[in-house]
Amino acid sequence: MPREHVIDIDPSKPLGEEPGTGHNRWHEAIEPVVEVDPGDTVVYETRDAFDGQLNGQSTSEDVGNLDLGPVHPLTGPVYVKGAEQGDLLEVELVAIEADPWEQWGYTVEVPGFGFLRDEFPDPYVVHWRLHGNEYAESEQLPGVRIRCNPHPGTLGLAPSTELRQRATEREADVAQRGGFALPPDPDGAVPAEEQIAREALRTIPPRETAGNIDIKQISPGTTVLLPVYVPGGLVSTGDVHYAQGDCEASGTAIEVRSRVHLRFGIRKGEAARRGIRDLQFFRDDYFTRPEMAAPRRFFATTGISIRKDGTNESEDLSLSAKNALLNMIDHLETRGFTRQQAYALCSVAVDLRISQTVDVPNLLVSALLPLDIFM
């Protein structure tokens, strides 16, 4: 008979004060919080992405002083009995209760982080009032109402030792070549046990075991398929979003605490048999209200891979996406928003679309602003 398990937290305490409820790094040696059978449901109570460093009175100055070490406090891991390396783990997202304690969320712009970090060096915060699972409003973005579309920003499994070491090496290579990658760092790590804290992967990027995926289509009703790398899978989640644009440009969506209900199944040997190495997911209906999944009214901007100085880059989708977003921010200024307000609004509501990847050298990205968010 399937059972329901609950992982309780005290939302007023940071993860470091309740280390038995979760972790903020990925490592195969982190002990499971609970063991469950296939078919069981687990209710994960989750903290917000910055682990309680912000509250409803926080200011932009507070954002500028955030400690990134504790980022992404995750609840778990959960050991699913019978799951083995080479299996495909089914994770059905049954329900999400958005901040059942306070009905508050936030969007922030953190200096040095985000897709347009070079254009937005100053800290900024938007506080949201949540109206249940219906919509959010903010005094910082007057005239805007964002419909609820809850999803876990972070959902993933533990890596194997071999995969963890490979990820550490390849990300170090990215940094050495001038890219943006965060190496293992024990500062603020949970668990704080020396070897795990020193070796464990940061939660910022997604990897083969998923993790910080930020996919708004993974809302209640979606089933996620994850290749298993360690016995039991070791499933964790957190960093839940009340709503998000298909870009999360500033690095945050509408960040909330939550209760996430997950149900588990196992497809024996399927990941190994089919060579599946990355996250897959599916559902049988709209992931959100149809008019929001495909906005009935929208305004769109576009971007191509040409720099401000006129340099034409070849097949650079990142540059095209940045240009599309900057053009959208320019448009939002004509509607009376400041640039920081516009950037936050893009992060929670604007959808980036790859419009074409073949018309070399200028690949094109569109940015769609749903007009029904304006009251």
N, C-alpha and C positions, 0 to 999 in steps of 0.2 A: 504494500500500500504506500503510494507516494506520501512524503512528509514535507512539512514546511519548517524551515530553520530560520532563525532571526539572529543577525549579528548586531547587537545594540551598541551604540556609542553615546557619550555625553557630548552634545554639540557645543557646549560651552568650553570644552577642554581641547587643546591641540593634541594631535596624534602622539606626540612625545610623552604626554601624561597618561595615555592609554595605549601603550605599544602593543598590547595583546590583541588589539582590534584590527591592526593593519600595518602598512609599510609605505615608504615613499621612494623606494628604489626597487629594481628588478634583480632578483638573485634566486638561484635554484635551491639554496639552503634555508630560505625563510620558511618557518614552520607554519602549517595550515592552522587556521582558526577553528575550522569545523570540517568533518568528513561527511559526505552525503552519497546517496545512491542515485544512479541515473533515474530520471523521472521526478526527483525531489525539486522543490523550490527553495531558494534562499532569498531572504529579504536582507539586503545590505543597507544599513544606515551609513550615509557618507558625509564627510566634511566638504567644505568649499575648497577650491583649487589652491588658495593661499593659506589654508590651514588656520583659519580664525584670526589672521593678522588684521583683517578689516572688519568694520561693523557699520551700522547705519549712520554713524556720525563721522566716519573717516573722511579726510580731506585729500586733496591732491598732494599736499606735502607728505601725508602718510604713505601714499602710493610711491613717492620718490624714495621712501625709507624702507620699502619692503625687503625682506630677506628671502632670496630665491632658493635657499637651501632646503626648506621644508615643502617646496612646491609639489603638488599632486599627492596629498595624503590619500592613500587607497585603502579601502576596506577589504579584508581577506588576508591571505588567500584561502580559497575553498578547494578541498581535495575531493575530486569526483572518483569514486571507487570504480576500478576497472579501466580507467583511461590510461593508455600507455603510449609511448613514443610511436609515431606512425599512424595513430588514430586521428580521426577528425572529431572534435568536440562540438556538439550542438549547444548553443546558448540561446535560448528563447527569451527575449525581453518581454516580460509579462505586463509590467506596470512600472510607472515612476510617480512618486509623490514628491512634488517640488516643495522644498523647505516647509515641512509640516509643523515646524517649531515657530517660525517668525514671519514667513511670507515676505522675505526680503532677498534681493539679489543685487549684483553689481557688475559693471563693465569698467575695466581700467586700461589705461595706456601707460605702460611701464617703460621708462627710459632705457634704450638699448635693446628693446625686445619688440617683436611685431614685424609684420611684412614691410611696413613703411617706416621702420625705425629711424632711418636717416632723415626723413622728412618731419618726424614728430619726436623731437628730443625731450619734450616736457611732460611731466606726469599729469594724469587727468583721471577723474573718477565720475561715473554715472551711477546713482543709486536708483534701484527699481522697486516699486511697490507691486507685489505679485497678487493678482486676483484669482486665487486658486489655480486650477489648470485651464484658465481661460485666456488672460492677457496680463501684460505688465505695462506700467506707465512710470514716467520719471519726471521730476521737476527740472532736471537738467536737460531734458529733451521735450519741451512742451509741444503739445499737439501731436504726439506720436503714441501709438498703441501697438505693442508687439504681441502677436498671438503666441500662445504657448505651443511649443513643439519640443517636449523634453527628450533628451538623449544623453547617454553617458559619454562625456568627452574622452574618458579613459576607460578602456575595457580590454583586458588581456590576460595572457598566461605567463608562467615563468619560463625563462629560457633554459636550455641545457647548459652545462658548463662550457661545452665546445662552442655553442652559439653565442653565449655571453662573451667569451674571449675573442671570438671573431668580430663581434660588433664593436668591442672596445678597440681593437686594432684598426678596423676600417674607419671608425669615427675619428681616431687620432690622426689617421692619414688625411681625412677631410680637413681637420684643423691645421695640419702642417702645410697643406696646400692653400691656406688662406680662407677656408670655409668657416662656417659658424657651426661648431659642435661642442657639446659640454662633456668633458671626461668624467669618469667616476670621481666623486668628491664626498668625503665623510662628513663634511660640515652640515649639520642639520639632518643627517641620515637617520632613518628608523627602518629596521633595527640599528642600534648603535654599536652592536657587537663588532669588534675591530676589523676582523677579516671581511665580513659581509659589507660593512660600511665602506671599506677601502676598495673592494672589487665590484660592487653592485653598479648596475647601469642606471643612469638618470632616466627620468620618466618623460623628458621633453619630446623625443621623436618616437613615432611608431616604428615597429620593426616586424620581423616575421611572426612574432607572437602577438601582433596588434599592439595594444597599449594606448598611447595618446592619439586616437584616430580622428576625433572631432568630425564625425560623419553624421549630419543631422537626419539622414534617412534611417539611421538605426534608432528608431523610436519604438514605443510599445507596439507589438505585433510583428516585429522583425525577428528573424532567426539568424544568428551569426554562426559561421563555421570556422573553426580555428584548428590548425594543425598542432598536435600535442608533441611537446619536446621532453617532458619529464613525467614520471608517474603521477597520476591524479590531476594532471593539467595545471593545478594551482591557479584558480581563477580569481582575479581581483577587479574591482571597479571603483570609480570615484570621479571627481572633476565633472560633475553633472551640469548640463546646460539647460536652462529654461527655454532658450531659443538662440539661434545662431544663423548668420548668413553663411552661404557656401563659400567661405573664405576665412572667417574668423580673423580678419585682417589685423586687428590691433593686438592679437594674441589672447584675447578673452572674448567670451560670448556674454550672455547673461548668466553669471556664475551663481550657483545655488548649492545649498545643502539638500539632502534628499533621502528618500527610501527607494531603492531599486530592487525590483522583484525579478529574479532570473530563474529559469528552469533548464535543467541539463539533460542531454542525451549523448550517446556515443555511437559513431559510425566506425566500427572496428576496421583498422588497417587501411581506411580509405585515403588518408593523406599520403601514405607511402605508396599505395597502389596507383594513385592518380598523379603523383608528383606534386601535390598541393603544398606550397610553401608560404602562402600569404592568406590573409583574411578574405573570406567571401561572405556574402549575406543575401537574404532574399525575404520577400513578403508577398502577400496575396491581395493587398488593397493599397489605398493611398497612405503614404507615410505621415501625412498631415492633412488638414482640410484641403479639398481639391483646389480651391481658389488661391491657396497659399502655395501648394505644391507646384502649380502652374499659374502664376498670377494672372488674373483676368485683366488687370490694368497695371502697366509698368512704364517706367522711363529707363532707357538704357544708354550707356556710353560704351565706347570701344577703345581698345589700345592695340598698337602694333609695336614691333621691336625696333623702335628708333629712339635714341637717347635725346635728352634735351639739347645737347650740342649739335644734333644732326647726324651723329654717327649711327649708321645702320648696322645692327647686329643681325646675325643669321640664326633663324629658328630659335629665338630666345623667348619662350613662353612666360618666364618669370618677368621679364621686362615688359612684355605685352600686358600681363595682368596688372603690374604696377601702374602702367599708363592708363589702363581702363579705370582703375580705382581713383587715381589722381584726377582724372576727368570727371568722375562721379562726385568727388569731393568739391571740385569747382562748381558743378551743377548744384549741389546742396547748399553751397554758399549763396547762390541766387535765390534760394528759398528761405534765407534768413538765418541759417545755421553758421556758427563759427567753424573753423577747420577742425578743431578738436572734437566738437559735437558731431561733425560730419563723419570723421574717422570712426568714432564710436558707433554711429548709426550704420555705417558700412559693415562693421564687424558683426552686428547682430541681425542685420536684415538684408544686405545686398548679396546677391548670388553671382559668382563668377562663372562664366560658361566658356569653354574652349570652343570657339566657333569654327575654326579650321586649323589643321596642322599640316597642310600640303602646299599652300601657296607661298613657296619659298621666295625670298628670305623672310617675308613678313607674316608670321603666324599671328592670328587675330583672336583676342579675348574680348568678350562682352561682359559688362557689369549691369545686372538687372535690379532695379529698385522697385519693389512692389508698392504701388501707390495707395493700396488700401490700408497701409499702416498709418496714414495721416487722417486725423479726425476732422 
